[in-house]
Amino acid sequence: MDVILLERVAKLGQMGDTVKVRDGYARNYLLPQGKALRASEANKARFEAERAQLEARNLERRGEAQQVADKLEGSSFIVVRAAGETGQLYGSVAARDVLEILDSEGFSIGRNQVELQNPIKTIGLHDVIISLHAEVEVKIELNVARSADEAERQAKGEDLTSAEAIYGVDEEEDVNAEELFEEGVEFEAAESEELGDDAADEADETTEDEEKA
């Protein structure tokens, strides 16, 4: 479908440009959001007649978007999720989760404004771009962790993707402890065998003495 852009749209064009887009993208996003008109002679004439008004409206929207960007700039949001010791999430953090987080903080953002190509599947600090306007973007940080305590540690630069990092366990020492435990078990088993042999010898001697008597 050919449409006339009523404002600058990233990767499409500037205000007033006539561009070809997929029908679904036009019907589900560009047209209902007031970002474009179907390309026709009547709409071209309408655009030219309203151009000054559209430019003023775009300038106002950009200003509003910049105000939101200033509030969000440098923000970090904690997202608590269950995960294994290696940091792999039992699930993921998707765009809808980002929307819920921002909404809970009082920011009304559209799904198409969250630039998250793939869901987040590991703990850690993740940057997400929020496109508030064609000319205004802001980067926020998601601190994805197993708990608020771990989120605080991650914020300080700790990497919590191993048992040693999480619990303070030295994996090499843990292995050595297991080896010592196994050696102790073997020693006890050997000692038990020796005691068993001694007991058997004593029993044999007792039997011989009884027979002689």
N, C-alpha and C positions, 0 to 999 in steps of 0.2 A: 504494500500500500504506500502511496506517495502522500507525505504530510508536510505541512508548513510548520516549522518550529517557532513557537512563541517565546522561547527563551533558549539560552545556550544549554545544550544537552551533551554531556561527556561522550566522546567517541562517535557523536552523530554530526554535530555542527553548531553554527551560531544562530541567534535569533533571525528569523526571516528566511533561513535556508529551506529549500525544498529537498527532502531526502526520502529515500525508499527504505521502508522497514517492514518487518514481518507483521502480518495482520494481527496476530495475537498480542504482540508488543504494543501495537498502536491502540487496539481496543481495550486492553487490560491495564495499560499504564499511561501512555502519552496523552490520549484523548481525555479519559476521565480525570487525569491530574491537571488538565488545562495547560499542558506543555506543548500541544500541537493541535493543528486543525487539518482536516482532510484537504488535500491539495485540489482546489477547483478555482475557476476564474472568480467566482463569487467570494470565496474565502480569501483569495489573494487581494482582492479589492478591499475586503473587510480588514485584513491585516494592515495594509498600507494606511487605511483611514484611522486605525487605532494604534499605529506604531508608537507614537509618542507616549500614549497612555500605558502601553505594554512595557516600554522601556522604563518608565517611572515605577511601575509595579515591580518589575524585576529588580530595580535598584533597592526598593523597599524590602523585598524578600531577602536579598543578599545581606542587607543590614541586619535583619532579624536572625538570619542564619549565623552571621558573624558573632552576634551576641551569645547565641547558644554555644558556638565554638569556643568562645572565650571562657565560658563556664566549664566546659568539658576538657579543655586543654590541660594535659598532664594528669588527668584523673586515672585512678587505678581502682578497679572493682574486684572484690574477692568473690570467687565462685567455688563453693565447696562441693566436691564430687568424690565418690568412692573410687579408689584406684589401687592397683597392685604395687608391690615394692619397687618395681621397675618404672613406675610412673604412668603406666598405661591405664586410661580410664575405663571403668566398667560402663561404657556408654560414650557420650560425647557432649560437647557444647556447641550448639548450632546458632544460626542467626536469630531464631525465635527466642533463644535464651538471652541473647544480648538485648533484644527488644524488651524483654521482661525486666531485666536488670536496670536498664535505663528508665523504663516506665516507673519502676519502684522508687527511683531517685528523682522523679518529677520531670523527666525528659520525654516528650512525645516524638518518637522517631518512626518513620515508615520502614517496612521490611526491605524495600529496594534501596534504602539508604545505608544499610549495613553491608560493607564490602568484605564478606567472609567467603572465600572461594570454596573452602573445605571445612567441615566441622573440626573442632579442636578435640584431639583424642589423647592428649598427654597432660600431666600436671606441668606447672611452670608459668612463666610470664609470657603472655601472648599479646602482640599489638593488633588492634583491629581499627580499620579506617571507617569513619562515619562520614558519608557524603551528605552534608546538610543542604547544599545548593550546588549548582553546576560549577560555581566558582569558589565554593567554601568547603573544605574538608578538615576533619580533625582526627587525630589519632588518640585512642584510649588504650588502656592496658587492662587485660584480664589476668588476675592472679588466681590461677586454677590450682587448688590444693585439696588435700584430704581433710583439713581442718583449719580453723582460724589461726591456730598456733603455728601450723606449718606454713600458712600463707605469710605470716609475719616473718618467719625464718627465710622464706623464699625472697621476700622483699629486701632482705639484708644481703642477698646474694648466695644463699646456700642452695646446693643442688641436692634435692631429696629424692633421687632416683635409685637409691641402693639401701640395703639394710644398714650398712655402716653409717650412712649419712642420716638415716631416720632415727635409729636407736643408739648410735654411738658404738656399734659392735664392729670390732676389727675382724674381718672375715678370715684372715690368716690365723689370728689367735684362736678363733672359733674352731678352725680345722685342727690346730695343734691340740686343743682341749679334747676334741673327739678322739684324736690318735692316742693321747694319754689315757683316756677312758678305756679305749679298746685294749691297750697294753695292760691296764690294771685288771681288766676282766680276764685276760689270758693268764696273768700271773696268779690270780685267785684260782683259776681252773687248774693250773699246774700244781699249786699248793694243795688243793683238794685231792688231786690224784695221788700225791705223795703221802698225804695223811691216810688215804684209803689203803695204799700199799702197806704202810706201817701197821695199820690195824689188822690187815689180813695176816701179816707175818706173826703178830702177837697171838692171833687166834690159832694159827698153825702150831706155835710153840706150846700153847696151853693144851691143845689136843694131844700132842706127843707126850707131855708130862702126865696127863691123865691115863694114857694107855700104859705107860711104864709103871705107874702106880697100881 
